[in-house]
Amino acid sequence: MAMTLHGFVAGTSQRAAEIYFPADAELFNVVGAAKGIQGVTAAQVATKSGPGSTYAVGTPQQVAEKLPNHHEVLGHQRTMLQLAVGTVARRDLMRAIELLGAEVAPLVRAEITKREGSSVTPAPAR
């Protein structure tokens, strides 16, 4: 089983929000306008990124803290993070991918192993 959620990773939570909000708003404002719904605001995106939400926007540590909680509830084997569905600069996307692999994934694997006990062997980093 897998879980997919929206999000973005950057060096600071402020930078992640600065990159993520315009891209998220771009998509949802187009979709909303077609349905007569008012556009999304930065405050709404911030709320969707808060504790207990399914958005993961922030630093590697913030994203890594959120993902094991979802795993604990769902017991899924894979998490897929939809990195900003609107327009984002390639360098920002590549940096987010780098942070996910180098920092987020090892933290999440370690936390899940800790929570489930030493009998679980985390998948190797790729």
N, CA, C and O atoms as CSV, one atom per row, in Angstrom:
chain,resi,resn,atom,element,x,y,z
A,1,MET,N,N,0.847,-1.171,0.000
A,1,MET,CA,C,0.000,0.000,0.000
A,1,MET,C,C,0.894,1.236,0.000
A,1,MET,O,O,1.985,1.233,0.570
A,2,ALA,N,N,0.414,2.278,-0.643
A,2,ALA,CA,C,1.178,3.521,-0.727
A,2,ALA,C,C,0.312,4.703,-0.325
A,2,ALA,O,O,-0.917,4.638,-0.371
A,3,MET,N,N,0.958,5.760,0.060
A,3,MET,CA,C,0.286,7.011,0.391
A,3,MET,C,C,0.916,8.114,-0.437
A,3,MET,O,O,2.139,8.183,-0.560
A,4,THR,N,N,0.097,8.964,-0.996
A,4,THR,CA,C,0.591,10.117,-1.741
A,4,THR,C,C,0.114,11.378,-1.052
A,4,THR,O,O,-1.052,11.481,-0.670
A,5,LEU,N,N,1.003,12.326,-0.893
A,5,LEU,CA,C,0.615,13.591,-0.314
A,5,LEU,C,C,1.343,14.720,-1.026
A,5,LEU,O,O,2.370,14.505,-1.669
A,6,HIS,N,N,0.812,15.899,-0.908
A,6,HIS,CA,C,1.410,17.087,-1.508
A,6,HIS,C,C,2.449,17.656,-0.555
A,6,HIS,O,O,2.314,17.546,0.664
A,7,GLY,N,N,3.489,18.267,-1.120
A,7,GLY,CA,C,4.465,18.890,-0.258
A,7,GLY,C,C,5.665,19.423,-0.987
A,7,GLY,O,O,5.753,19.372,-2.214
A,8,PHE,N,N,6.593,19.939,-0.200
A,8,PHE,CA,C,7.822,20.480,-0.743
A,8,PHE,C,C,8.841,20.576,0.380
A,8,PHE,O,O,8.495,20.867,1.525
A,9,VAL,N,N,10.109,20.327,0.039
A,9,VAL,CA,C,11.192,20.368,1.004
A,9,VAL,C,C,12.212,21.411,0.555
A,9,VAL,O,O,12.587,21.465,-0.617
A,10,ALA,N,N,12.649,22.225,1.488
A,10,ALA,CA,C,13.692,23.220,1.216
A,10,ALA,C,C,14.535,23.384,2.472
A,10,ALA,O,O,14.232,22.802,3.514
A,11,GLY,N,N,15.582,24.173,2.368
A,11,GLY,CA,C,16.496,24.365,3.494
A,11,GLY,C,C,15.864,25.007,4.711
A,11,GLY,O,O,16.275,24.738,5.840
A,12,THR,N,N,14.861,25.859,4.493
A,12,THR,CA,C,14.137,26.478,5.607
A,12,THR,C,C,12.637,26.316,5.360
A,12,THR,O,O,12.206,26.142,4.220
A,13,SER,N,N,11.863,26.372,6.407
A,13,SER,CA,C,10.409,26.259,6.245
A,13,SER,C,C,9.869,27.459,5.477
A,13,SER,O,O,8.921,27.324,4.705
A,14,GLN,N,N,10.463,28.625,5.683
A,14,GLN,CA,C,10.027,29.820,4.956
A,14,GLN,C,C,10.266,29.649,3.459
A,14,GLN,O,O,9.401,29.983,2.649
A,15,ARG,N,N,11.433,29.131,3.090
A,15,ARG,CA,C,11.744,28.935,1.671
A,15,ARG,C,C,10.816,27.888,1.060
A,15,ARG,O,O,10.353,28.058,-0.067
A,16,ALA,N,N,10.543,26.818,1.786
A,16,ALA,CA,C,9.627,25.790,1.281
A,16,ALA,C,C,8.256,26.392,1.012
A,16,ALA,O,O,7.646,26.103,-0.017
A,17,ALA,N,N,7.766,27.221,1.920
A,17,ALA,CA,C,6.458,27.860,1.741
A,17,ALA,C,C,6.483,28.847,0.581
A,17,ALA,O,O,5.529,28.924,-0.193
A,18,GLU,N,N,7.582,29.609,0.459
A,18,GLU,CA,C,7.701,30.580,-0.639
A,18,GLU,C,C,7.657,29.905,-2.008
A,18,GLU,O,O,7.112,30.457,-2.963
A,19,ILE,N,N,8.224,28.728,-2.094
A,19,ILE,CA,C,8.230,27.985,-3.357
A,19,ILE,C,C,6.891,27.272,-3.553
A,19,ILE,O,O,6.322,27.286,-4.645
A,20,TYR,N,N,6.403,26.656,-2.492
A,20,TYR,CA,C,5.225,25.805,-2.620
A,20,TYR,C,C,3.926,26.579,-2.825
A,20,TYR,O,O,3.118,26.204,-3.675
A,21,PHE,N,N,3.711,27.641,-2.072
A,21,PHE,CA,C,2.416,28.338,-2.149
A,21,PHE,C,C,2.056,28.806,-3.556
A,21,PHE,O,O,0.952,28.507,-4.010
A,22,PRO,N,N,2.915,29.517,-4.266
A,22,PRO,CA,C,2.506,29.976,-5.601
A,22,PRO,C,C,2.170,28.816,-6.547
A,22,PRO,O,O,1.240,28.910,-7.347
A,23,ALA,N,N,2.931,27.731,-6.446
A,23,ALA,CA,C,2.670,26.578,-7.313
A,23,ALA,C,C,1.331,25.923,-6.959
A,23,ALA,O,O,0.552,25.578,-7.848
A,24,ASP,N,N,1.072,25.756,-5.677
A,24,ASP,CA,C,-0.194,25.167,-5.212
A,24,ASP,C,C,-1.365,26.071,-5.603
A,24,ASP,O,O,-2.391,25.598,-6.093
A,25,ALA,N,N,-1.199,27.358,-5.384
A,25,ALA,CA,C,-2.259,28.315,-5.710
A,25,ALA,C,C,-2.526,28.343,-7.206
A,25,ALA,O,O,-3.678,28.442,-7.629
A,26,GLU,N,N,-1.476,28.255,-8.007
A,26,GLU,CA,C,-1.630,28.261,-9.463
A,26,GLU,C,C,-2.577,27.148,-9.907
A,26,GLU,O,O,-3.508,27.381,-10.679
A,27,LEU,N,N,-2.332,25.957,-9.418
A,27,LEU,CA,C,-3.178,24.824,-9.792
A,27,LEU,C,C,-4.597,24.983,-9.254
A,27,LEU,O,O,-5.565,24.898,-10.009
A,28,PHE,N,N,-4.714,25.209,-7.970
A,28,PHE,CA,C,-6.037,25.237,-7.362
A,28,PHE,C,C,-6.866,26.447,-7.787
A,28,PHE,O,O,-8.095,26.377,-7.808
A,29,ASN,N,N,-6.215,27.542,-8.122
A,29,ASN,CA,C,-6.964,28.703,-8.609
A,29,ASN,C,C,-7.531,28.435,-10.003
A,29,ASN,O,O,-8.639,28.874,-10.311
A,30,VAL,N,N,-6.790,27.727,-10.842
A,30,VAL,CA,C,-7.300,27.369,-12.170
A,30,VAL,C,C,-8.467,26.394,-12.041
A,30,VAL,O,O,-9.511,26.575,-12.667
A,31,VAL,N,N,-8.282,25.377,-11.238
A,31,VAL,CA,C,-9.343,24.382,-11.030
A,31,VAL,C,C,-10.554,25.036,-10.375
A,31,VAL,O,O,-11.690,24.805,-10.789
A,32,GLY,N,N,-10.313,25.845,-9.362
A,32,GLY,CA,C,-11.405,26.516,-8.657
A,32,GLY,C,C,-12.169,27.475,-9.542
A,32,GLY,O,O,-13.398,27.519,-9.498
A,33,ALA,N,N,-11.446,28.250,-10.353
A,33,ALA,CA,C,-12.102,29.216,-11.242
A,33,ALA,C,C,-13.046,28.509,-12.207
A,33,ALA,O,O,-14.118,29.025,-12.519
A,34,ALA,N,N,-12.656,27.349,-12.671
A,34,ALA,CA,C,-13.507,26.582,-13.589
A,34,ALA,C,C,-14.792,26.133,-12.902
A,34,ALA,O,O,-15.799,25.888,-13.567
A,35,LYS,N,N,-14.761,26.025,-11.586
A,35,LYS,CA,C,-15.929,25.579,-10.823
A,35,LYS,C,C,-16.594,26.712,-10.057
A,35,LYS,O,O,-17.513,26.482,-9.271
A,36,GLY,N,N,-16.123,27.951,-10.289
A,36,GLY,CA,C,-16.696,29.102,-9.605
A,36,GLY,C,C,-16.286,29.219,-8.152
A,36,GLY,O,O,-16.990,29.844,-7.358
A,37,ILE,N,N,-15.158,28.628,-7.791
A,37,ILE,CA,C,-14.667,28.655,-6.409
A,37,ILE,C,C,-13.572,29.702,-6.300
A,37,ILE,O,O,-12.721,29.819,-7.182
A,38,GLN,N,N,-13.600,30.460,-5.216
A,38,GLN,CA,C,-12.588,31.489,-4.978
A,38,GLN,C,C,-11.217,30.847,-4.786
A,38,GLN,O,O,-11.122,29.725,-4.289
A,39,GLY,N,N,-10.154,31.553,-5.177
A,39,GLY,CA,C,-8.793,31.037,-5.120
A,39,GLY,C,C,-8.294,30.723,-3.725
A,39,GLY,O,O,-8.860,31.171,-2.728
A,40,VAL,N,N,-7.229,29.948,-3.670
A,40,VAL,CA,C,-6.602,29.545,-2.422
A,40,VAL,C,C,-5.677,30.665,-1.929
A,40,VAL,O,O,-5.075,31.380,-2.730
A,41,THR,N,N,-5.575,30.806,-0.626
A,41,THR,CA,C,-4.721,31.834,-0.033
A,41,THR,C,C,-3.514,31.191,0.647
A,41,THR,O,O,-3.498,29.987,0.901
A,42,ALA,N,N,-2.511,32.008,0.935
A,42,ALA,CA,C,-1.322,31.520,1.638
A,42,ALA,C,C,-1.702,30.971,3.011
A,42,ALA,O,O,-1.126,29.981,3.462
A,43,ALA,N,N,-2.658,31.600,3.673
A,43,ALA,CA,C,-3.105,31.129,4.994
A,43,ALA,C,C,-3.738,29.744,4.899
A,43,ALA,O,O,-3.526,28.907,5.777
A,44,GLN,N,N,-4.507,29.496,3.851
A,44,GLN,CA,C,-5.115,28.179,3.673
A,44,GLN,C,C,-4.053,27.108,3.449
A,44,GLN,O,O,-4.148,26.008,3.994
A,45,VAL,N,N,-3.043,27.433,2.647
A,45,VAL,CA,C,-1.955,26.484,2.407
A,45,VAL,C,C,-1.195,26.222,3.701
A,45,VAL,O,O,-0.834,25.079,3.982
A,46,ALA,N,N,-0.944,27.263,4.493
A,46,ALA,CA,C,-0.258,27.088,5.770
A,46,ALA,C,C,-1.052,26.174,6.696
A,46,ALA,O,O,-0.471,25.341,7.393
A,47,THR,N,N,-2.370,26.322,6.709
A,47,THR,CA,C,-3.227,25.465,7.529
A,47,THR,C,C,-3.158,24.023,7.052
A,47,THR,O,O,-3.113,23.100,7.865
A,48,LYS,N,N,-3.149,23.824,5.736
A,48,LYS,CA,C,-3.081,22.470,5.178
A,48,LYS,C,C,-1.725,21.822,5.435
A,48,LYS,O,O,-1.586,20.606,5.297
A,49,SER,N,N,-0.729,22.615,5.806
A,49,SER,CA,C,0.611,22.097,6.055
A,49,SER,C,C,0.862,21.857,7.542
A,49,SER,O,O,1.930,21.370,7.915
A,50,GLY,N,N,-0.087,22.187,8.377
A,50,GLY,CA,C,0.100,22.077,9.822
A,50,GLY,C,C,0.089,20.649,10.341
A,50,GLY,O,O,-0.060,19.703,9.567
A,51,PRO,N,N,0.246,20.491,11.641
A,51,PRO,CA,C,0.250,19.166,12.268
A,51,PRO,C,C,-1.039,18.403,11.954
A,51,PRO,O,O,-2.133,18.967,11.974
A,52,GLY,N,N,-0.885,17.122,11.669
A,52,GLY,CA,C,-2.038,16.270,11.403
A,52,GLY,C,C,-2.580,16.374,9.992
A,52,GLY,O,O,-3.500,15.641,9.629
A,53,SER,N,N,-2.031,17.266,9.192
A,53,SER,CA,C,-2.511,17.426,7.821
A,53,SER,C,C,-1.791,16.458,6.887
A,53,SER,O,O,-0.824,15.804,7.277
A,54,THR,N,N,-2.268,16.378,5.670
A,54,THR,CA,C,-1.620,15.515,4.692
A,54,THR,C,C,-0.670,16.281,3.785
A,54,THR,O,O,-0.163,15.705,2.822
A,55,TYR,N,N,-0.411,17.541,4.051
A,55,TYR,CA,C,0.592,18.300,3.308
A,55,TYR,C,C,1.898,18.219,4.097
A,55,TYR,O,O,1.896,18.265,5.327
A,56,ALA,N,N,3.002,18.097,3.380
A,56,ALA,CA,C,4.311,18.040,4.016
A,56,ALA,C,C,5.188,19.118,3.387
A,56,ALA,O,O,5.902,18.856,2.419
A,57,VAL,N,N,5.136,20.316,3.932
A,57,VAL,CA,C,5.892,21.452,3.407
A,57,VAL,C,C,6.789,21.958,4.525
A,57,VAL,O,O,6.306,22.339,5.592
A,58,GLY,N,N,8.100,21.961,4.282
A,58,GLY,CA,C,9.002,22.466,5.300
A,58,GLY,C,C,10.423,22.007,5.097
A,58,GLY,O,O,10.836,21.667,3.988
A,59,THR,N,N,11.163,22.002,6.187
A,59,THR,CA,C,12.552,21.553,6.173
A,59,THR,C,C,12.584,20.030,6.125
A,59,THR,O,O,11.564,19.386,6.367
A,60,PRO,N,N,13.741,19.445,5.815
A,60,PRO,CA,C,13.820,17.985,5.858
A,60,PRO,C,C,13.378,17.417,7.217
A,60,PRO,O,O,12.678,16.405,7.268
A,61,GLN,N,N,13.778,18.055,8.295
A,61,GLN,CA,C,13.395,17.581,9.630
A,61,GLN,C,C,11.878,17.647,9.824
A,61,GLN,O,O,11.288,16.706,10.355
A,62,GLN,N,N,11.245,18.734,9.406
A,62,GLN,CA,C,9.790,18.874,9.562
A,62,GLN,C,C,9.039,17.820,8.758
A,62,GLN,O,O,8.080,17.225,9.249
A,63,VAL,N,N,9.471,17.594,7.539
A,63,VAL,CA,C,8.811,16.585,6.696
A,63,VAL,C,C,9.056,15.195,7.279
A,63,VAL,O,O,8.146,14.367,7.326
A,64,ALA,N,N,10.289,14.943,7.722
A,64,ALA,CA,C,10.625,13.637,8.297
A,64,ALA,C,C,9.843,13.355,9.586
A,64,ALA,O,O,9.545,12.198,9.878
A,65,GLU,N,N,9.516,14.369,10.341
A,65,GLU,CA,C,8.726,14.176,11.560
A,65,GLU,C,C,7.276,13.826,11.239
A,65,GLU,O,O,6.631,13.115,12.010
A,66,LYS,N,N,6.761,14.309,10.127
A,66,LYS,CA,C,5.366,14.097,9.772
A,66,LYS,C,C,5.115,12.697,9.204
A,66,LYS,O,O,4.106,12.074,9.533
A,67,LEU,N,N,6.002,12.205,8.371
A,67,LEU,CA,C,5.757,10.967,7.631
A,67,LEU,C,C,5.600,9.714,8.505
A,67,LEU,O,O,4.711,8.912,8.219
A,68,PRO,N,N,6.398,9.501,9.539
A,68,PRO,CA,C,6.195,8.309,10.365
A,68,PRO,C,C,4.827,8.271,11.062
A,68,PRO,O,O,4.299,7.193,11.335
A,69,ASN,N,N,4.263,9.435,11.344
A,69,ASN,CA,C,2.938,9.462,11.962
A,69,ASN,C,C,1.888,8.899,11.004
A,69,ASN,O,O,0.989,8.171,11.425
A,70,HIS,N,N,2.000,9.231,9.727
A,70,HIS,CA,C,1.088,8.670,8.727
A,70,HIS,C,C,1.313,7.163,8.599
A,70,HIS,O,O,0.358,6.397,8.470
A,71,HIS,N,N,2.567,6.745,8.634
A,71,HIS,CA,C,2.889,5.318,8.545
A,71,HIS,C,C,2.309,4.553,9.730
A,71,HIS,O,O,1.815,3.435,9.586
A,72,GLU,N,N,2.379,5.166,10.883
A,72,GLU,CA,C,1.853,4.517,12.096
A,72,GLU,C,C,0.352,4.256,11.968
A,72,GLU,O,O,-0.136,3.219,12.419
A,73,VAL,N,N,-0.368,5.176,11.367
A,73,VAL,CA,C,-1.820,5.045,11.201
A,73,VAL,C,C,-2.171,4.093,10.053
A,73,VAL,O,O,-3.047,3.240,10.199
A,74,LEU,N,N,-1.492,4.237,8.920
A,74,LEU,CA,C,-1.853,3.493,7.710
A,74,LEU,C,C,-1.083,2.190,7.516
A,74,LEU,O,O,-1.594,1.255,6.900
A,75,GLY,N,N,0.134,2.122,8.035
A,75,GLY,CA,C,0.954,0.935,7.859
A,75,GLY,C,C,1.408,0.716,6.423
A,75,GLY,O,O,1.716,-0.412,6.038
A,76,HIS,N,N,1.451,1.761,5.640
A,76,HIS,CA,C,1.823,1.641,4.228
A,76,HIS,C,C,3.324,1.406,4.073
A,76,HIS,O,O,4.106,1.669,4.986
A,77,GLN,N,N,3.711,0.903,2.893
A,77,GLN,CA,C,5.110,0.610,2.624
A,77,GLN,C,C,5.808,1.702,1.823
A,77,GLN,O,O,7.038,1.730,1.773
A,78,ARG,N,N,5.070,2.582,1.209
A,78,ARG,CA,C,5.676,3.600,0.350
A,78,ARG,C,C,4.938,4.916,0.510
A,78,ARG,O,O,3.710,4.954,0.586
A,79,THR,N,N,5.707,5.993,0.560
A,79,THR,CA,C,5.137,7.341,0.588
A,79,THR,C,C,5.627,8.069,-0.652
A,79,THR,O,O,6.823,8.093,-0.942
A,80,MET,N,N,4.698,8.656,-1.372
A,80,MET,CA,C,5.046,9.441,-2.554
A,80,MET,C,C,4.678,10.891,-2.282
A,80,MET,O,O,3.553,11.188,-1.882
A,81,LEU,N,N,5.616,11.778,-2.497
A,81,LEU,CA,C,5.403,13.197,-2.245
A,81,LEU,C,C,5.271,13.923,-3.571
A,81,LEU,O,O,6.213,13.975,-4.361
A,82,GLN,N,N,4.099,14.480,-3.806
A,82,GLN,CA,C,3.851,15.263,-5.020
A,82,GLN,C,C,4.452,16.639,-4.795
A,82,GLN,O,O,3.900,17.451,-4.052
A,83,LEU,N,N,5.577,16.900,-5.433
A,83,LEU,CA,C,6.305,18.149,-5.236
A,83,LEU,C,C,5.698,19.269,-6.056
A,83,LEU,O,O,5.946,19.360,-7.259
A,84,ALA,N,N,4.913,20.113,-5.432
A,84,ALA,CA,C,4.383,21.324,-6.049
A,84,ALA,C,C,3.866,21.083,-7.463
A,84,ALA,O,O,4.645,21.025,-8.415
A,85,VAL,N,N,2.578,20.945,-7.593
A,85,VAL,CA,C,1.969,20.596,-8.872
A,85,VAL,C,C,1.907,21.747,-9.860
A,85,VAL,O,O,1.606,21.513,-11.031
A,86,GLY,N,N,2.173,22.959,-9.454
A,86,GLY,CA,C,2.212,24.106,-10.374
A,86,GLY,C,C,3.626,24.331,-10.871
A,86,GLY,O,O,4.455,23.421,-10.835
A,87,THR,N,N,3.902,25.528,-11.332
A,87,THR,CA,C,5.209,25.862,-11.886
A,87,THR,C,C,6.226,26.126,-10.777
A,87,THR,O,O,6.022,26.976,-9.910
A,88,VAL,N,N,7.326,25.373,-10.828
A,88,VAL,CA,C,8.429,25.539,-9.875
A,88,VAL,C,C,9.726,25.480,-10.674
A,88,VAL,O,O,9.852,24.687,-11.607
A,89,ALA,N,N,10.682,26.315,-10.307
A,89,ALA,CA,C,11.976,26.310,-10.994
A,89,ALA,C,C,12.646,24.946,-10.868
A,89,ALA,O,O,12.599,24.307,-9.818
A,90,ARG,N,N,13.263,24.521,-11.952
A,90,ARG,CA,C,13.918,23.211,-11.982
A,90,ARG,C,C,14.935,23.063,-10.857
A,90,ARG,O,O,15.002,22.009,-10.225
A,91,ARG,N,N,15.731,24.108,-10.596
A,91,ARG,CA,C,16.755,24.017,-9.544
A,91,ARG,C,C,16.114,23.770,-8.173
A,91,ARG,O,O,16.678,23.054,-7.345
A,92,ASP,N,N,14.936,24.360,-7.934
A,92,ASP,CA,C,14.251,24.151,-6.660
A,92,ASP,C,C,13.711,22.722,-6.554
A,92,ASP,O,O,13.766,22.110,-5.488
A,93,LEU,N,N,13.193,22.197,-7.660
A,93,LEU,CA,C,12.722,20.806,-7.659
A,93,LEU,C,C,13.880,19.841,-7.448
A,93,LEU,O,O,13.769,18.895,-6.668
A,94,MET,N,N,14.986,20.076,-8.137
A,94,MET,CA,C,16.139,19.187,-7.994
A,94,MET,C,C,16.692,19.231,-6.572
A,94,MET,O,O,17.112,18.205,-6.039
A,95,ARG,N,N,16.695,20.398,-5.962
A,95,ARG,CA,C,17.164,20.507,-4.570
A,95,ARG,C,C,16.212,19.770,-3.633
A,95,ARG,O,O,16.656,19.104,-2.698
A,96,ALA,N,N,14.908,19.885,-3.875
A,96,ALA,CA,C,13.934,19.169,-3.047
A,96,ALA,C,C,14.127,17.661,-3.161
A,96,ALA,O,O,14.060,16.949,-2.158
A,97,ILE,N,N,14.362,17.177,-4.360
A,97,ILE,CA,C,14.597,15.741,-4.567
A,97,ILE,C,C,15.860,15.308,-3.835
A,97,ILE,O,O,15.888,14.253,-3.202
A,98,GLU,N,N,16.899,16.123,-3.924
A,98,GLU,CA,C,18.145,15.824,-3.219
A,98,GLU,C,C,17.923,15.754,-1.706
A,98,GLU,O,O,18.411,14.835,-1.048
A,99,LEU,N,N,17.194,16.715,-1.160
A,99,LEU,CA,C,16.913,16.721,0.279
A,99,LEU,C,C,16.069,15.527,0.694
A,99,LEU,O,O,16.280,14.961,1.767
A,100,LEU,N,N,15.118,15.140,-0.143
A,100,LEU,CA,C,14.295,13.969,0.172
A,100,LEU,C,C,15.150,12.713,0.279
A,100,LEU,O,O,15.005,11.935,1.222
A,101,GLY,N,N,16.034,12.516,-0.681
A,101,GLY,CA,C,16.864,11.319,-0.675
A,101,GLY,C,C,17.964,11.324,0.362
A,101,GLY,O,O,18.213,10.311,1.016
A,102,ALA,N,N,18.623,12.459,0.516
A,102,ALA,CA,C,19.790,12.531,1.398
A,102,ALA,C,C,19.444,12.753,2.866
A,102,ALA,O,O,20.171,12.297,3.749
A,103,GLU,N,N,18.338,13.451,3.135
A,103,GLU,CA,C,18.032,13.794,4.525
A,103,GLU,C,C,16.703,13.226,5.027
A,103,GLU,O,O,16.653,12.635,6.106
A,104,VAL,N,N,15.632,13.398,4.257
A,104,VAL,CA,C,14.313,12.959,4.733
A,104,VAL,C,C,14.234,11.438,4.829
A,104,VAL,O,O,13.879,10.902,5.879
A,105,ALA,N,N,14.559,10.744,3.750
A,105,ALA,CA,C,14.413,9.283,3.736
A,105,ALA,C,C,15.177,8.590,4.863
A,105,ALA,O,O,14.597,7.742,5.541
A,106,PRO,N,N,16.463,8.914,5.097
A,106,PRO,CA,C,17.153,8.251,6.210
A,106,PRO,C,C,16.515,8.526,7.577
A,106,PRO,O,O,16.452,7.634,8.423
A,107,LEU,N,N,16.047,9.748,7.790
A,107,LEU,CA,C,15.391,10.070,9.061
A,107,LEU,C,C,14.099,9.280,9.231
A,107,LEU,O,O,13.818,8.764,10.313
A,108,VAL,N,N,13.319,9.189,8.167
A,108,VAL,CA,C,12.049,8.450,8.235
A,108,VAL,C,C,12.312,6.972,8.463
A,108,VAL,O,O,11.673,6.352,9.314
A,109,ARG,N,N,13.250,6.398,7.711
A,109,ARG,CA,C,13.565,4.972,7.896
A,109,ARG,C,C,14.006,4.685,9.327
A,109,ARG,O,O,13.571,3.702,9.929
A,110,ALA,N,N,14.859,5.531,9.866
A,110,ALA,CA,C,15.348,5.331,11.236
A,110,ALA,C,C,14.212,5.423,12.249
A,110,ALA,O,O,14.147,4.624,13.184
A,111,GLU,N,N,13.324,6.383,12.073
A,111,GLU,CA,C,12.216,6.548,13.015
A,111,GLU,C,C,11.241,5.379,12.941
A,111,GLU,O,O,10.768,4.904,13.974
A,112,ILE,N,N,10.937,4.913,11.746
A,112,ILE,CA,C,10.019,3.780,11.605
A,112,ILE,C,C,10.647,2.525,12.199
A,112,ILE,O,O,9.965,1.751,12.870
A,113,THR,N,N,11.924,2.316,11.963
A,113,THR,CA,C,12.623,1.173,12.554
A,113,THR,C,C,12.581,1.249,14.071
A,113,THR,O,O,12.339,0.245,14.740
A,114,LYS,N,N,12.814,2.434,14.613
A,114,LYS,CA,C,12.776,2.636,16.067
A,114,LYS,C,C,11.394,2.323,16.630
A,114,LYS,O,O,11.275,1.652,17.655
A,115,ARG,N,N,10.343,2.812,15.958
A,115,ARG,CA,C,8.982,2.600,16.436
A,115,ARG,C,C,8.545,1.145,16.331
A,115,ARG,O,O,7.812,0.650,17.187
A,116,GLU,N,N,8.995,0.460,15.281
A,116,GLU,CA,C,8.551,-0.910,15.054
A,116,GLU,C,C,9.474,-1.938,15.687
A,116,GLU,O,O,9.152,-3.126,15.716
A,117,GLY,N,N,10.600,-1.500,16.187
A,117,GLY,CA,C,11.533,-2.426,16.808
A,117,GLY,C,C,12.636,-2.826,15.847
A,117,GLY,O,O,12.547,-2.590,14.642
A,118,SER,N,N,13.668,-3.432,16.394
A,118,SER,CA,C,14.847,-3.760,15.598
A,118,SER,C,C,14.630,-4.888,14.606
A,118,SER,O,O,15.515,-5.157,13.793
A,119,SER,N,N,13.468,-5.565,14.645
A,119,SER,CA,C,13.230,-6.655,13.707
A,119,SER,C,C,12.948,-6.136,12.297
A,119,SER,O,O,12.967,-6.914,11.343
A,120,VAL,N,N,12.693,-4.857,12.153
A,120,VAL,CA,C,12.421,-4.275,10.838
A,120,VAL,C,C,13.721,-3.717,10.292
A,120,VAL,O,O,14.392,-2.930,10.960
A,121,THR,N,N,14.078,-4.114,9.092
A,121,THR,CA,C,15.278,-3.594,8.435
A,121,THR,C,C,14.859,-2.552,7.433
A,121,THR,O,O,14.129,-2.867,6.493
A,122,PRO,N,N,15.300,-1.308,7.602
A,122,PRO,CA,C,14.913,-0.272,6.650
A,122,PRO,C,C,15.500,-0.543,5.273
A,122,PRO,O,O,16.573,-1.134,5.148
A,123,ALA,N,N,14.791,-0.109,4.246
A,123,ALA,CA,C,15.280,-0.237,2.884
A,123,ALA,C,C,16.557,0.579,2.732
A,123,ALA,O,O,16.687,1.651,3.325
A,124,PRO,N,N,17.493,0.078,1.945
A,124,PRO,CA,C,18.739,0.832,1.752
A,124,PRO,C,C,18.498,2.121,1.000
A,124,PRO,O,O,17.592,2.212,0.171
A,125,ALA,N,N,19.317,3.116,1.295
A,125,ALA,CA,C,19.234,4.384,0.559
A,125,ALA,C,C,19.702,4.133,-0.858
A,125,ALA,O,O,20.599,3.324,-1.093
A,126,ARG,N,N,19.094,4.825,-1.797
A,126,ARG,CA,C,19.472,4.642,-3.210
A,126,ARG,C,C,20.240,5.802,-3.716
A,126,ARG,O,O,20.638,5.819,-4.880
